[in-house]
């Protein structure tokens, strides 16, 4: 269980919360690496699957997505220990045609059903853009694949890292709203939290790293408590905190 209890009687603001699994609860946190494939040597990585992918060594190497139905798919792996998985890669445009992204998809049942995790930034030339897409659900029989269904032009992909993701709450997700101090359960980044004498604020005096933050009322009983188990445990916790407006300390 994780709880936040303000000790002052003034309002407090929590803008961003990071929770990461760490075996020693130290200040240094290393995420578990699942796959690290540069895709620069001209070959399909061992155990991976491809459809309409051309592996090149020119221009420092890359995997080129030749068709709209091109796919590059990881082996099946066990991701059940993680709440979130980060998919990191570089993407660039190849040749002419309309601009579009690389799309990251995931399957929780060994490739039976695929869901979209998100899109890369959209490159409009041969310069590589860094991309980070978070896979929000995990299982013990999952795969990740790269596709280009929404990219008229061919795409170059390289330097793929798939790793344990950091569980981040930024209060910006769909449905992450709470306009009153009354106790209620709110789902934040996929996990349930109890917010008691806490609301999700959007006022000018609410310190924010985006559009929202949580505001603590600042009286006995005020708390924000994780009420659902987080896969992989809790580990180290970091957050941003400030007082509300000109309230006292």
SULCOR-V654874 format. One record per backbone hydrogen bond with DSSP energy under -0.5 kcal/mol. CO is the residue of the C=O (numbers start at 0). NH is the residue of the N-H. Records with the same first field share a line. If there is no record, write none. Layout:
CO=NH / NH
This chain:
1=225
3=223
10=243
11=215
12=14 / 241
13=213
15=239
16=168
17=237
18=166
19=235
21=24
26=28
28=30
31=163
34=161
36=159
37=158
44=47
48=72
50=70
51=65 / 66
52=54
53=55 / 63
55=41 / 61
56=59
57=60
61=55 / 63
62=64 / 156
63=53 / 65
64=154
66=69
67=147
69=147
70=50
71=145
72=48
76=78 / 141
78=81
83=164
84=134
85=87 / 162
86=132
87=160
88=130
89=157
90=128
91=155
93=153
97=152
101=119
102=104 / 146
103=116 / 117
104=144
105=114
106=142
108=111
114=105
117=103
120=122
122=99
124=92
128=90
130=88
132=86
133=135
134=84
138=78
140=109
141=76
142=106
143=73
144=104
145=71
146=102
147=150
149=151
153=93
154=64
155=91
156=62
157=89
159=36
160=87
161=33 / 34
162=85
165=167
166=18
167=169
168=16
172=175
174=176
177=199
180=196 / 197
183=194
185=187 / 192
186=188
187=190
190=187
191=226 / 227
192=185 / 194
193=195 / 224
194=183
195=222
196=216
198=200 / 214
200=212
202=205
204=206 / 244
211=208
212=200
213=13 / 215
214=198
215=11
218=221
222=195
223=3
224=193 / 226
228=230
229=232
235=19
237=17
239=14
241=12
242=244
243=246
